[in-house]
Amino acid sequence: MFEVFLGVTMCSVVIVSLVAIILVAKSQLVQSGDVTITINNDPDKAITVPGGGKLLNVLAA
């Protein structure tokens, strides 16, 4: 019975640790705030969007 409890606990600890690593990496690596996207070096076609989104979604809108 103790082995089952230990196995469930260790599995939960590993999953929570991986989630924490992903959240810390995302907060450090993904830029927040507004981002300006310049298309074909033309300032008239520049788009300002919130950071962290997908480029294809921004260009489709």
HUZITA-V665929 format. One record per pair of residues at least 4 apart in sequence whose C-alpha atoms are under 7 Angstrom apart, sorted by the first residue. I is the first residue (numbers start at 1). J is the second residue. D is the distance in whole Angstrom. If there is no record, write none. Layout:
# HUZITA-V665929
((I | J | D) (I | J | D))
This chain:
# HUZITA-V665929
((1 | 5 | 7) (2 | 6 | 6) (3 | 7 | 6) (4 | 8 | 6) (5 | 9 | 6) (6 | 10 | 6) (7 | 11 | 6) (8 | 12 | 6) (9 | 13 | 6) (10 | 14 | 6) (11 | 15 | 6) (12 | 16 | 6) (13 | 17 | 6) (14 | 18 | 6) (15 | 19 | 6) (16 | 20 | 6) (17 | 21 | 6) (18 | 22 | 6) (19 | 23 | 6) (20 | 24 | 6) (21 | 25 | 6) (22 | 26 | 6) (23 | 27 | 6) (24 | 28 | 6) (25 | 29 | 6) (26 | 30 | 5) (30 | 52 | 6) (31 | 51 | 6) (31 | 52 | 6) (32 | 51 | 5) (32 | 52 | 6) (33 | 50 | 6) (33 | 51 | 5) (34 | 48 | 6) (34 | 49 | 5) (34 | 50 | 4) (34 | 51 | 5) (35 | 48 | 6) (35 | 49 | 5) (35 | 50 | 6) (35 | 51 | 6) (36 | 46 | 7) (36 | 47 | 6) (36 | 48 | 4) (36 | 49 | 6) (37 | 46 | 5) (37 | 47 | 5) (37 | 48 | 6) (38 | 42 | 6) (38 | 43 | 6) (38 | 45 | 6) (38 | 46 | 4) (38 | 47 | 6) (39 | 45 | 6) (39 | 46 | 6) (42 | 46 | 7) (54 | 58 | 6) (55 | 59 | 6) (56 | 60 | 6) (57 | 61 | 6))
